[in-house]
Amino acid sequence: MKKDGLEHKIPGTTIFDGTQARKGYALNKMCFSFNSAENRAEFKADEDAYCAKYALNAQQREAIRNRNVLQLIAAGGNIYYLAKFGGIFGLDVQDVGAQQTGMTKDAFKAKLLAAGR
């Protein structure tokens, strides 16, 4: 990412910029649809058909199948929309944070508690 002619990088982090937004448009649109209980039920009944309905590409479909947040972010997913996807499976923000850091949920929670002291 460039700002003021300088390149800014955060190792291991995918920056959600205009390119990522365009790349993930279909994925994020699908995840937004999960605000509706009817859509969540339709997804659960036939995930592949639901992904096809939103024209997800192969990378996005694989990330959905794997339930992998980092893959979803790399495929253009925005964490705010991905939280709606995670909610279908009972995942909360701490589950997502644990995945992103490669920790167990309990270890991630302990890290959060320790940081707050």
C-alpha positions in Angstrom: 0.0 0.0 0.0 1.4 3.4 -0.9 0.7 6.6 1.0 2.4 9.9 0.3 4.8 8.0 -2.1 5.9 5.6 0.6 5.1 2.0 0.8 3.5 0.8 4.1 3.5 -2.9 4.9 2.4 -4.8 7.9 3.9 -8.3 7.8 1.3 -11.0 7.6 -1.5 -8.5 7.0 -3.8 -8.2 4.0 -4.8 -4.5 3.7 -8.4 -4.1 2.7 -8.1 -1.4 0.0 -9.9 -0.7 -3.2 -8.3 -3.6 -5.0 -9.4 -6.0 -2.2 -12.8 -4.5 -2.1 -13.3 -5.1 -5.9 -11.8 -8.6 -5.5 -14.1 -9.5 -2.7 -17.3 -7.8 -3.8 -19.3 -11.0 -4.5 -18.0 -12.7 -1.3 -18.9 -9.7 0.8 -22.3 -9.3 -0.8 -23.0 -13.0 -0.1 -21.9 -12.6 3.5 -24.1 -9.5 3.9 -27.1 -11.6 2.8 -26.7 -13.7 5.9 -28.5 -10.9 7.8 -31.6 -12.8 6.7 -32.4 -16.1 8.5 -34.0 -17.3 5.3 -30.6 -16.8 3.4 -28.7 -18.5 6.2 -31.0 -21.5 5.9 -30.6 -21.6 2.1 -26.8 -21.5 2.5 -26.8 -24.3 5.0 -29.1 -26.4 2.8 -26.7 -26.2 -0.2 -23.5 -24.2 0.2 -22.2 -24.7 -3.3 -25.4 -23.6 -4.9 -25.6 -20.5 -2.7 -22.0 -19.6 -3.6 -22.8 -20.1 -7.3 -25.8 -17.8 -6.8 -23.3 -15.0 -5.8 -20.7 -16.0 -8.5 -17.9 -16.6 -6.0 -14.7 -17.5 -7.7 -12.7 -20.7 -7.0 -10.4 -19.1 -4.3 -13.5 -17.8 -2.5 -15.3 -21.1 -2.6 -12.3 -22.9 -1.3 -12.0 -20.5 1.6 -15.7 -20.9 2.4 -15.4 -24.7 2.4 -12.3 -24.5 4.6 -14.0 -22.0 7.0 -10.6 -20.2 7.0 -10.8 -16.6 7.9 -7.3 -15.8 6.6 -8.1 -17.4 3.3 -11.4 -15.4 3.2 -9.5 -12.2 3.8 -7.0 -13.0 1.2 -9.9 -13.7 -1.2 -11.2 -10.1 -0.7 -13.3 -10.7 2.4 -14.0 -7.8 4.8 -13.9 -8.9 8.4 -17.2 -7.1 9.1 -19.0 -9.1 6.5 -17.1 -12.3 7.4 -18.4 -12.1 10.9 -21.9 -12.7 9.5 -20.6 -15.9 7.8 -18.9 -17.0 11.1 -22.1 -16.4 13.0 -23.8 -19.2 11.0 -21.4 -21.6 12.7 -21.5 -20.1 16.1 -18.1 -18.4 15.8 -17.6 -15.2 17.7 -15.0 -12.5 17.4 -12.6 -14.3 19.7 -12.8 -17.4 17.5 -11.9 -15.3 14.5 -9.1 -13.6 16.4 -7.7 -16.9 17.4 -7.7 -18.1 13.8 -6.0 -14.9 12.7 -3.2 -15.3 15.2 -2.9 -19.1 14.9 -3.8 -19.6 18.6 -6.4 -21.6 20.3 -9.4 -19.7 21.5 -8.4 -20.2 25.1 -4.9 -18.9 24.5 -6.2 -15.9 22.5 -8.6 -15.1 25.4 -5.8 -15.3 27.9 -3.6 -13.1 25.7 -6.4 -10.5 25.6 -6.9 -10.7 29.4 -3.2 -10.3 30.0 -3.0 -7.3 27.7 -5.8 -5.6 29.6 -3.9 -5.7 32.9 
